[in-house]
Amino acid sequence: MMMQNDSIRLLQSHRSIRSFTNEKVSQEQIENIVESGRWAPTSHHVQAYSIVVIQDQKKKDKLAELVGNQAYVAQCPVFFVICADFSRLKKASELHQKSFEVSGIEQVLVGAVDAALVAENMLVAARSYELGGVMIGGIRNLPDEVSELLSLPDYTFPVMGLCVGQPNQDPTQKPRLPEAASVHYETYNHEQIDAALEKYDQEMKRYYTDRTSGKRVTTWSEMMSAHFSTPKRAHLDTFLKKQGFLYSSNKD
C-alpha cells in the first residue's frame, strides 16, 4: 500500500468542476491562489507569465462566449486568464541595449510551460480551500479577441483560463491512462503500450457507460482518433507571429 499524506491525497483526487454555487471566493483566497501561482518553478528565472483576474460579470460573460460558449466561465465567481508574457523581457533587453531574440519555438514552449506550472499551482491552492476548478483551453479559440478584451501587449499570448468557485456538483474521477502506458523506468518500454491501451479502452468504455446510463460507450482510442483527425486551432500560428513569435521579425 502506498504511503500518502494530505498533499498526495489532494493531488491524486483531481476532478474538473464545471458547476459552481453563488458563493463568492474571498479576496484573501484569491490573493493566496495568485501568490501560489507566482511561486511556481520558472525556466531560467524569466517568469514569462502574467495572470489576469476576472470578477466583472460582463467580462466573464464575454469570455464565456469567446472560449466557445462555456457557461461555467460566466457562472464561476472568479476566472483567471494565465498568459505567456515576454513583454517585460523586451523591456529588460531595451534597458541594457541587447537584442531581443524571442521568435523561435523554444520561447513559445518556455512561456507555455511557465504558464502551465502557474495554473496548476493555482488550481491546487484553490482546492486546498475546498474550492473546485477547471482549466479552459478554449481561451485560445479567439486569441485576438481575448487579447483586445484584456489589453494584452505584444509578446504575450493567452495560454489557458481557470474557473474557480465553490463546487455545485460531485463528479466521479475520470480514469487516467494505466501507469504502463505513460511511465517508463530507465528507458522507454515499447512492448507494454499496446496491452495498456487495450486495458484503458475497456476501462473508459465502462466509465462512459456508467456515467451516461449506456448512452455513450466510447473508448479512449476512439475519442483520440476523432480528435486528432483534424487540425486544431491552426489560426494560432498567425496570431503568434503577429505577437512576435514563431520566426516573425521582432517588432520595433
N, C-alpha and C positions, 0 to 999 in steps of 0.2 A: 504494500500500500504506500502510495506516495505521500511524503510529508507535505503539509500545506500550512500556510499562515493566512492572515486576513488579506494581505496584498495578493497572494497567489489566488485565493478564492475569488477576489474581486475581478482579477484579470481573466480568470477562466470561466466567469459567469456572464460574459458579454451577451447582450441581446440588443438589437436595434429597436428603439421605441419610436413609434410614429403617431402616437396619440397622447395628448397632454391635457391635464386639468387646467383650470383657470388660475391656479395658484402661482403667484409671482416667484421668480428667483430673486433673492435678496441682492442688494448691491455688494454686500460683503462676499457672498458666494460668487458673484460674477467676477469680482476683483481677484479672488483666490483662484478661480478657474483660469483666468487670464495669466495670473502670475505663475501658475503651474506650467502653463504652456511656454512662457518665456524662459523657463529653466530646462527646457528640453535640450538634448545634445544638438550641436550645430557644426557643420563642416568648416574647419579652419577658422572657427570663431567669426565667420562672416555674418551670421544671424540674418540670413537672407529671407526674411518673412515679415509680414505685418498682419495684425489681427484687427478686423473691423467689427465692432459690437453693435448689433442692430436690435433696438427695442421699439422703435417707432412703428406703429401698426401699418401705416400707409406704405412705408418702405418694405416691411415684411410681406405685405400683400403683393407688391410689385415683384419682389424677389421670388415669391412663390410662383408667380406667373412665368418669370424668366427661366426658372430651373425646370420647367416642364409641368406647370400646374400641380405642384406637390403641396397639398393643402396644409400639411403639418408644418411647413415653413411659416405660413401665416399664423397657424394656431399656437406654435411654441412661444413662450414668453420672451425668450431671448434667442437670437440667431447670430452666429458668428460666421464671418467670412474670413478664411485663412488664405493669405496670398503669399506667393513668392515675390520678394521685393528686393531689387538691386538698386533702387533709386538712391538710397543713402550711400551705397558703394560708389556710385557715379560721382556723388558729391565729394567723397573721400579721395577719389582719383583726381578730380579737378583741384582739390585743395593742395595736393602735392604735385600737380602738373605731370601726372602719369597717364599713359594710355589706358583706356578702359576697355578691356577685352572680355566681353560678356556674351558674344553672339553664338558661341558654339553650344552643342548639345550638352556638354559637361555642366555648364552653368544652369541650364534648364533642369537637369537632374538634381543639382545641388539645391536649387530653390524649391523644387517639388519635394525632395526628401526632408529638407528643413521644415517645410510647412506641414508635412505629414506627421513628423515627430511632435511638433507643436500641437496639432489637432488631437493626436492620441493622448498626450499628456492632459489636455483639456477635458477630453471625454472621461478619462479615468478620474480626474479631480471631481468632475460633476457627479459621477457615480458614487464617489466617496460620501457625497451629501445625500445619497439615495435618490438622486435625480436620474433621469434617463435621457438618452440622446440618440441621434442618428446622423451619420455623415452624408453629405449631399454632393455627389459628383456632378449633378446637373447644373451646378454653378458654372460649369464650363460650356453649357449649351449655347449661350449667347454672351460670350465674354465681352464684346464691345459694349453691349447694353449695360451689363453689370459694372464694367469699368466706368462708364459715364455716370451711372446712378451713384456710385460710391466715390467718384472723383479720383480714381486711381491714376497715379502718374505713369510716365514712361518707365520702362524696365521693371514692370510689375505685371503679374497676372494672377487671377483667382485660381486657386488650386482645389479647394473644397469648402463647402459650408458645413456647419454643425448646428443642428437643432438641440436645444436643451430645455428641459422642464420637468415638472412632476409627472410621472407616468400615469396614464389613464388606460393602460392595457397590461396584460401579463402574458406575453407570448412565450411559447416554448423556445428553447435554444435550437437554432438551425445547425445540424451536424456539420462538422468540419471534415476535410479530407483525412483519411487514415494517416497515421504517422508514417507508414511505409511509403506513402505516395509523395511525401513532401519533406521528409527528414532523412538525411544520409550521414553516415559516420566515416570519416577519413576520405572516402571517395564516393562519387555518385553511383548508386546501385540501380542500374537499368533494369535488372531482372525482376525487381519487386513491384514495378509500376503497374503493369497490366492487371495483375491479380488484385492490387489495392484499388484500382479504379473500378473494376468489376464489383468489388465488395461495396464501394461507396455508391455506385449507381443503385444498387438494391436498397441501401440504407436511405438514400434520398427519395427513392420511389415510395418507400413506406412512410417517410416523413410527410411528403406532399399528399399521399393518400389519406393519412390520418388528419392532417391539417385542413383538408378541403372536403372531408367526408366522401372521398372517392371521385370528386370532380376533376382532380388533377393527379396524374400518375407519371409525371415527367421524371426522367432520370437526369442526373447532373451532366453527363456527357451529351445528352440531347440538348439541354439548355445551352451548354457552352458551344456546341457546334452551330446552333442557330445564332448565338450572339456574335461569333467570330466569322460568320458567313458574309457580313457586310462591313465596310469601313465605318469607323466610329469617330465623330467629331473631326472630320478632315479639315474643317474651317480653322482649326486651331493653328495649323501651320501658318496660314496667312496672318492670323491675329498675333502670333508670337513674333513673326518677322516685323510686323508693324510696331510691336513693343520694344524691338531692339535685339531679339534673339534669333537663333537658327540661321546664322551666317548672313543676316542682312547687314548692311553697312551701319555702323554705330551712328546714333543721332548726335547732332551738334548740341 
